[in-house]
């Protein structure tokens, strides 16, 4: 027997691996049924999508979602607890936290996406270079990467900041550079796997030129797991950006960046806990949603739709 | 056999006062999923196994035979709804048993042998520990005596040097030894019921024959045995009774003899006819051909060779090729040693040999993806090296390959249309004609056009192999290398693929280099055969000569290992071969 949903006793999984072929038993494989299976949304996925939509709206038109000015200083309204007047409360200078969250989404996402892009582009280039070339090139590249990987990412980012200075753009550069070695390593391992795969061999025996094989088979299949990890990486890059802002090295206050908000909130954790819990919750929700969507994208890319 | 005496010593007292059947089920029905997703996998199956009896459950993938076997010992799986009018184990009503009760029985009173010994054995535990685990779990021997018992068990299942093997890990053992170790752990507690699920499918022919003999030796008056297989020939000599399953139902049941001599159900007849052998040569293995176009008269592959052999063009000439690989400890392992042969247009040359005999390396050298250390492969009279230098795409495309596991040869991101489309594009078909060509190729291999947007992972094993064949055909090859193309398939699916390959050969004048460890398949398909062992050719010649009068001991061993139906009669699937059998 093959693919029996739920038949996952230890012996069962061992068995299903060895039998090729899907069940000959009735299974609705009409295109229509497949379509239905594809679009049956799970609640987690739905929530994640809704949250990301909201986030996208916050990036594109923050003014529509939050009418209050995130920079307005109003000492008479400082430390207001979440309530009817201000849904998420106000901070030490009396600014509306909800409004700051909405307006800060763009900066946080900018840091996350920008840093990941730098890491993925740099990492895959170096990884492909190592994976496709001879032993000498590969060995030297990999040893340099190993040294880099030995240093914690955030420490590496701090070194870069120490050289080029703080600020949003520099933070992106620093976090991105710090993650290059990570992506390079995965790319190189995956390149080796794909290079020896049956489909690359099949393509070569069909007479496809090497360059075409590289672009139609090798690079897309190498990128697949890298991109999945990148979606998770976006989350951790946002976190790293927040850490840098928290240390006062990223986006400078009073700009409404989530990490910077955490940094300020830390001082008032006992009398205004919402100043730290609200931005933290949004950070977690963002990272979670991106990861959930990323995994779903991978599942679809591989055609594993049940 | 020592094993039988060993078993009796350790038999639990509860098992000895049993007189009725070991297992007895009436009207078993198993469903998976709920609501609209509910799928009935087993329907109204009744069977019982008495002590000393061996029942074979035969059917193709998806027929529900494995689920039935697993249900007997409470391993149906999560999300399954099992109903039965009666379900007993050792006389006790096991219908409502939960995991706790079953786990007391499994291993002790019921042993389970799975197909793939490598993934069934824990790679981090030695064989000795693995076999001893059952004894430890059921507290059957004092810890001090367990080791001795494990060694006895390993010896009884024919593991040489059991003291050495007991301290080795699964990956250090050959496939046959692993299967023996698995059997040792299944019989360790002397169970009253032994279930073997496709016990020989993953093994080479000679090893499979040994394992079958071992299972036969394990039969004794107090043990009931259930053997699950897709191949009737495998269980023909082992089982006393056989139940043929199809789409979750038992369609025929009876003594092995009666079913083989006089099959009643058309499906059983088809199954028997599907087994390729010397006598099925030149005839179709399936009554229904999965091909849209009426096939040309399939008298025999020989019909293509009506011209005298001298007139026919030599397509591939392999001259004294050798290949060695570094084995990791400084020495080299010889994969191929001085192999030469020729393949002529329209011929099928079979290569038989067990795993590690170098047959796949030969295939890869002929395909041009592996470069031999010495010797040369001439494609159309010119060596690969020259074609490669001149980037001769036509020569490159003239040799194609289909693999044992087609799924790995497809880019997982691509649909059937993209997979074949790429091959069509590489063959130089202009953009406007590509879609039509893809559909034409799908039709040629007997696949419906609606499969065009599926991904290979969504197709069945047989359909995947058809896609692989269509892709190979897209390159308009003269030679297709078939490397174990049907080894992973059920007998019935295998028969359809073999028929397809034979039809294509007639229609397109293809030549095949056909590699298999299954001598029945080779006898059915090829005209000439090479027998390989340890990288060298031991024997060669026309199939009939080699198989009827083998010159070499090893060839004789291979031939003896072919699982054969007790009757040599070939059940005709179509009228055409009536004259031949």
Interface residues (C-beta under 8 A of the other chain):
Chain A: X1 X2 X4 X5 X6 X7 X8 X9 X11 X12 X14 X15 X17 X18 X19 X20 X21 X22 X23 X24 X25 X26 X27 X29 X31 X34 X197 X198 X199 X201 X202 X203 X204 X205 X206 X207 X208 X216 X217 X220 X221 X224 X301 X302 X303 X304
Chain B: X32 X33 X37 X39 X41 X60 X61 X62 X63 X64 X65 X66 X67 X70 X75 X76 X77 X78 X79 X80 X112 X114 X115 X116 X119 X120 X197 X202 X247 X248 X367 X368 X369 X393 X394 X396 X397 X399 X400 X401 X403 X405 X407 X408 X409 X410 X411 X412 X413 X422 X423 X426 X427 X450 X453 X454 X455 X457 X458 X459 X460 X461 X462 X464 X471 X474 X475 X488 X489 X490 X493
